Amino acid sequence: MANSYESILVFSVANGEEAAKSLVEKFTALIEANGTIEKIDDWGVRKLAYLINDEADGYYIVVTYSADTDFVAELERVAKITDGVLRTLTVKK
């Protein structure tokens, strides 16, 4: 059964904005392969509220999608092991 989710992903811009955009493509492709994307909000580079790994800026993206419950755990797992991902947050809508 597919539920509706919203994920916020924050990527590192230490290697440049192009590296962050390639991570955006990677994660949107992963979500699209396992669910249906309803909306993508690309917030771009923003100042972080506090330093994460000695970085003051991050590249933000918000993805609203429908997917199975098991996929959310897989998305979080992949985000944790991918270099360049500073933070993720997924909520069920």
C-alpha positions in Angstrom: 0.0 0.0 0.0 1.4 3.4 -1.0 1.5 6.2 1.5 2.2 9.9 0.8 5.6 11.2 2.2 7.6 14.3 2.2 11.4 14.1 2.4 13.8 17.0 3.0 17.4 16.3 1.9 20.3 18.6 2.6 23.4 18.1 0.6 27.0 19.3 1.0 28.2 22.1 -1.2 31.8 21.7 -0.2 32.6 20.0 -3.6 30.6 22.6 -5.5 27.0 23.1 -6.5 27.3 20.7 -9.4 28.1 17.8 -7.1 25.1 18.6 -5.0 22.9 18.7 -8.1 24.2 15.3 -9.2 23.1 14.0 -5.7 19.7 15.6 -6.3 19.4 13.6 -9.6 20.5 10.4 -7.9 17.9 10.6 -5.1 15.0 11.8 -7.3 15.8 8.9 -9.6 15.8 6.5 -6.6 12.4 7.8 -5.4 10.9 7.7 -8.9 12.0 4.1 -9.4 10.3 3.1 -6.2 7.3 5.4 -6.1 5.5 8.3 -7.7 6.9 11.8 -7.3 4.1 14.4 -6.8 6.3 17.6 -6.4 9.9 18.6 -6.1 10.8 21.9 -4.4 14.4 22.9 -5.2 15.4 25.4 -2.5 19.0 25.7 -3.6 21.9 26.8 -1.4 20.8 28.1 2.0 22.6 28.9 5.3 22.4 26.1 7.8 21.1 26.9 11.3 24.2 25.4 12.8 27.5 23.9 11.5 27.2 20.3 10.2 30.6 18.7 9.5 32.2 22.2 9.7 29.9 23.4 6.8 27.8 26.5 7.1 25.8 26.1 3.8 23.7 23.3 2.4 21.8 22.5 -0.8 18.1 21.9 0.1 15.5 19.8 -1.8 12.0 18.9 -0.7 10.3 15.9 -2.5 6.7 15.0 -2.0 6.0 11.4 -3.2 3.9 8.3 -2.8 5.7 5.0 -2.0 5.5 1.8 0.0 6.4 1.9 3.7 9.5 -0.3 3.2 11.0 2.2 0.7 11.3 5.0 3.3 13.7 2.9 5.4 15.7 2.1 2.2 15.9 5.8 1.3 17.1 6.7 4.8 19.7 3.9 4.6 21.0 5.0 1.2 21.2 8.6 2.5 23.2 7.6 5.5 25.9 5.8 3.5 26.1 8.4 0.7 28.9 10.9 0.9 27.7 14.5 0.5 24.4 14.0 2.4 24.3 16.2 5.5 20.8 15.6 6.8 17.5 13.9 5.8 14.0 14.1 7.3 11.0 12.1 6.0 7.5 12.6 7.3 4.3 10.8 6.4 1.7 13.2 5.1 
